Amino acid sequence: MRTILTKEQLDITIKRLASQILENVSDAGDIVIIGVQPRGAYLSDRIMNDIRKAFPEVADKIKYGKLDITFYRDDVRDELHTANKTDILFSIENKNVILVDDVLYKGRTVRAALDALLDFGRPNKVELCVLIDRRFSRELPIQPDYCGKAIDSIMSQKVKVEWDKEEVILY
């Protein structure tokens, strides 16, 4: 087991991701940040909190929601899954959507999220923000636009974001 990000490093990384997102914003009214349930929602909550603290006037213009992808996954057929709650009370039609998840691994979660997003309109653009990018394990051609940390790992290893302990470990 190896620590990838300590609490302090995690805090700095999340602040950096929030800053990078804001650097690319020309009109905050066109931005939608959506956390992928369940684990991406922790990261998106932290990013939105950092944006609210640093730039409350900008944060008020950004729409924020959470997306459940349970029934859009291609592996849901194998067993029963308990759905999380989708909390998107607005259209994403012609908006710039920033999809947020904790770990980008094979790309299947992001593919499912892209399918699920279409239920809320056709966005102008979709960008991906992840805390950890396991860059050499992709099964689909999906890459992050915003990345906290890129790591090299083997298939048998697991990356776990421990939100209660506020650290990221590789085991």
N, C-alpha and C positions, 0 to 999 in steps of 0.2 A: 504494500500500500504506500502511495506517495501523494503528498499534498501538492496540488497544482496551483491553487490560489488560497491564501490565508484570508482571514476576515478583512484585514487591512487592504490586501491586494484586491479582494472582491469589491470592496467599497470604491476603490480608485478606478477599477475597471468599469463598474457600472456608471460612475460619474463621467468617465471618458466616453462611453457609449451614448449617454444622454447628450453630451456636448457635440459629438459627431453627428448625431441625428439633427440637432438644432443648426449646425453649420450648413447643412444642405437645405434648410427650410427657407423658401422665399416668401411663402404665404402660409402661415400657420393654420388658416381656415381650410386649406386644402389637404391637411395632414390628418391621417387616421392611424393611431397606434393600436394594434390588436395583439394581445397575448394569447398564445395557443395553450388551452387547458390541458392538463393541470399545471405542469411545471414551468411553461413559458409565462404563465400569468404571474408567478412570483417575480420573475425578472422584469416583466413589463410594469408591474406595480412599482418596483424600485426605480425604474427609469422615469416613470411619470412623477413619482415623488421628488426625484432630483430636479426634474424640469420645473415642477411647481415651486420648489424652494428657490431656485436660481432665477427663474423667469416666469413669475405668476401670470403676467399679462399675456404671454405667449401660450402658456399652459391652458388658459381659459378658452383659447381658440381651437386647440387640438381636440379632436374627438378621440375617445378611448373606449375600447371594448375588449371582451374576452370571447374566445371562440372554442367551442367543443367540436372535435373532429372524430369522435368515437365511431360514428356510423359511416364515415367517409374513408376509413382505413381499409387497406386491402387485406389485412390480417384479422379482421373482426369476425370472419366466418368460422374460425376455429373454436371459439368459445364465447360465452356470454360476457359482455363488458358492461360496466356501470357507467352511464353517461354523466358528464359534468354539465355545468350550466353555460349556455351561450348567453352573453350579455352584450348584445349589439342592438341598440335602439335607434339606429340611424342607417341611412343608405350610404354605401361606399361608392356609388355611381360617380365616375369621373374624379375620384379622390386619389391621392397618393397614399397608399397603404404601406405601413411598416409592420411586417409580421414579426413577432418576437417569440423565440423559443430558447430553452436553456442550452441544449446540446444538439448540434447538427452531426448526425452519424451517417446513416444510409441515404437519407433524403426522403424517405417515405412519409414521415410526419408532415413535412412541408408540402409534398404533393397532395396529401389529403386536405391540408389546410387551404391550399389553392382551390381545390374543388369546392370546399365548404364556403369559401368567400363569395363565390358566384351567386349564392342564394341571397346576398345582400346588395347586389348590383355589380356592374362592371367597372372595376377601378381603372383609373388612368395609368397607374403604375403600381407595381408591388415590389417592395424591397424586403430583404431578410436581415434581421438582427439576431445574432446568437451570442451567448456567453462563451461557449466552447465549440470550436470547429475541429472535429476529428477528420482531418482533411483527406486521408488516404483510404477511406472506407466507403465512399459513395457508390450507390447502386444506380442513382439517377443523376442527371446533369444539373445539379443544384449547388449554388455557391452563395455564401453570405455577402451582403453589401456592408454590413457592420459586424465586426468580430472582436470579442473581448480577448480571446486567446486561442491560437491555433496549436494543436498538439499532434504529435505522431504517436500512434498506438497500434497494437496488434489486435486482431479480431477477438481474441479471447479476453482482452482487458475490458473493463467497464469504467465509465466516467460517471461519477455521482456528484450532483450539486446538493450539498447538505444545507438547505436553507435555514433549518433550525440552529445549526452550528455555525452557519455562515462561512463555509469553506467548500472547496471543490477538490475531490480526491480521485485518484486513479488506482484501481485495484485489479 
